[in-house]
């Protein structure tokens, strides 16, 4: 992976020198850690996450107790009572999993809260990068956060996707 990144960087630098385009980079992690509202939002998310995790753990503790009680009393219960208790445990487990999904699932409450608190900050950063790129006539601005290299801004006038499609015989 590092070889690919190095090669990609070398090619981009070579092309940049040859075509006299301007390139820059930013570190969004560094930027975010220096924005107080981001730190505050991240703290809020962490507190919510811990709170919800404790709530779910309490339910699983209750399920564990229900199961142990059932095992201890199983010999004294009628078949009908056994089935009812087993169904109660199964329902409680399903409810716990549903709650976990509601809080931490793909489109769960934590995701929505993150979108509400963090996305506006990220949008502000992107807009600032875009303005800097346009003011400074940068063709590309890379993000070096987390030791990676990704394009954060590209000038659309350098997008050759339609040319490639045309070259391949496809109309856009």
C-alpha angles and dihedrals in degrees: 000000000000090000090053092049091047092048092047091049092048092050092048092048091048091049090046093053092044096048097034093232120154120241131182140173138216133191107227092188089059091046093049094049089055095054111088094203089057092053090048092048091048090051090051091051092048092051092049091048093051092046093050092044090054090049091053093045089053090055092049089049088053090049090050090052091048090052094048091048090049092050091050094048098035095103091054097049128092118239090255092052091048091054092047093050092046090050090049090053092046091048091049090051091049091049090050092050091047091051090048090051091046091054103033105018127118093275095019131138094272091054091048092048090049089052090050096048107028106030095068089053091049090048090052090051092049092049091050090050090048092051092048090049093051094043092048096039093238116171093200137013117194129205113223096185117142092011092290131115121227133156112254097176133017126181105241092218088072093053107116097178094114090049090054091049090049091048088053091051099256125129119224 
